[in-house]
Amino acid sequence: MKTLIAIPAYNEEASIGAVIADLAGHHPLDQVIVIDDGSRDATARIAREAGVRVIRHAVNLGVGAAMGTAFKFAARHEYEAMVQLDADGQHRPEFLAALLEGMGSADIVVGSRFAGGGNFRSTWARRNIQRVIAWTVSAYARTRLTDVTSGFRVSGPRAIELFSQHYPVEFLGDTVESIVLAARHGLTVREIPVVMNERAGGLPSQSIFRATLYTGRILLILVLAGFRSSPPSIAAARKRAKKVGTA
């Protein structure tokens, strides 16, 4: 399976080199891209010197926009699978094989910190927020999901096609709303248990306070997502495909 590893990064000079070095033992570096989302530090230079391709945003647009760029790249270069791997050292490349193996029964496979009795440390407030969001997204996906905010995931061909045309850019939309979008288009989602590290460096994209404030907004977005129309480009593409199939 032709697989791309996409690493969204923003001011991750403290960890990006080690992340790429660790990844090198598990995946060819010529099949890895770093999307430098407007970093003001040496993230892009370190990534290039480590031997991977860098696509750079001129300004910081957020993780969702970075992943949208990655999905467009994957579709353009006809990748069959794309793995999102964070630049802060939390995601462990030794679980890549298990994620890819899960593609045999799903369009999107999420690495869960909490499935199978995982013991990832989290505050009581954050963990309960995650449970509420996971319960809501599970209802849309019609399967039990425990870690829908996990960015450690692999997308197959149908998901790449969908997300290359539209990918949510709101905070947490790159994880939670993308699952809803996928489910609405008939894509299947499953989880596998993984172990994650604490951050190796850099700063969280949002403070705990801001993340808590955003939670209510995310839940509202998820409710509205069930009523949204499909993006015009996706709807048009599916309509054209149906016409071809009936011709």
Secondary structure, DSSP 8 states (H G I E B T S, - for coil): --EEEEEEESS-TTTHHHHHHHHTTTS-GGGEEEEEES-SSSHHHHHHHTT-EEEEESS---HHHHHHHHHHHHHHTT-SEEEE--TTS-S-GGGHHHHHHGGGG-SEEEEESSTTS------HHHHHHHHHHHHHHHHHHTS--S-TT---EEE-HHHHHHHHH----STTIIIIIHHHHHHHTT--EEEEE-------SS--SS-HHHHHHHHHHHHHHHHHHTT----HHHHHHHHHHHHHHH-
